Amino acid sequence: MAGSQDGQPDHQLQELIGDQADVPAARNPAPTGVTRRQMLHDRERRLLDQERRLVDKGSHAVERMQATAAGTFWSRLNAIDFMNSSMQFAALAVLVLFPFLVVVSAESGGDARNGLILRLGLDQKAAQDVDQLMSSGRHAVTTLGIVGAAVVLLGALGIASTLQVWYQRVYDQPPAHNVVRQLADRFLWLGGLVLYLALQDFAFTNLKPVGGARVPTDVVGWGRLFPVGVATALCVTGLGVFSNLLFSSQIVSSATDYGPIGVVMILLSYLIGLGVCIHLGAVAGRLWNERGSEPPADPEELPEVVDR
């Protein structure tokens, strides 16, 4: 090493060495491929942990919601697929129930249109559109043969069978194996429906002049069936108020825009709402009966229904 004349290191060389000592350590070299993959893996793991925490929070929120009465009510409705069932009910009502009611009403000297107009709460203009859509049914009675009567009756029993399946789903009951008992129950329901509509027709014809045409004629059972009947009656009454306020204008407007098919569209929407009301009443009645009791058993663990 070069030095000064007195044997000491060169002064400038000492300064250079001192300056290099003060320089910080060199930066780390660029990460290698293995390090980069490890960083990506750590980042992915952190994202997965955050996602898992969010899912857990969402699951806890859903569980808390399902534990409430509203959550239980909604879960029961979804379990029986109430919207699709209500749409099927509306289609069946137009195809098979209306012909039966028209024929039975005409045979007894009444008019099925009166009960429909009363139930929907239609004004005079909307009632005229319904009259133009449907016949009184007297011609169908005079031309109805044995085969036709059997078809009409079987169609009405199909509606009763549909409702029977609904209530079996709501109450987690397996179908009964006794065919005779099933038919007896369906005929009983059909007879009650005819009686109910006859009372409606009587109210429309005889009580309308004194303002009594809209008097409720719902009759419900007792015991476990009483909450179901009350809840269903309240839901159907609410639907009646809704239709009374809106359906007249909707029928008139649809008849003007689309013709008779527009009236059918409104009637179908009412029938879908009626199917929803039946589901709401059944589920609400069951929850009322189950209040304060243990959760229901698994449907697969329930014993089969024994017909007497």
Secondary structure as GFF3:
##gff-version 3
##sequence-region A 1 308
A	DSSP	alpha_helix	11	22	.	.	.	ID=ss1
A	DSSP	alpha_helix	33	67	.	.	.	ID=ss2
A	DSSP	alpha_helix	69	79	.	.	.	ID=ss3
A	DSSP	alpha_helix	82	92	.	.	.	ID=ss4
A	DSSP	pi_helix	93	97	.	.	.	ID=ss5
A	DSSP	alpha_helix	98	107	.	.	.	ID=ss6
A	DSSP	alpha_helix	112	120	.	.	.	ID=ss7
A	DSSP	alpha_helix	124	133	.	.	.	ID=ss8
A	DSSP	alpha_helix	138	143	.	.	.	ID=ss9
A	DSSP	alpha_helix	146	170	.	.	.	ID=ss10
A	DSSP	alpha_helix	179	202	.	.	.	ID=ss11
A	DSSP	pi_helix	203	207	.	.	.	ID=ss12
A	DSSP	three_ten_helix	208	210	.	.	.	ID=ss13
A	DSSP	alpha_helix	225	258	.	.	.	ID=ss14
A	DSSP	alpha_helix	260	290	.	.	.	ID=ss15
A	DSSP	three_ten_helix	299	301	.	.	.	ID=ss16
###
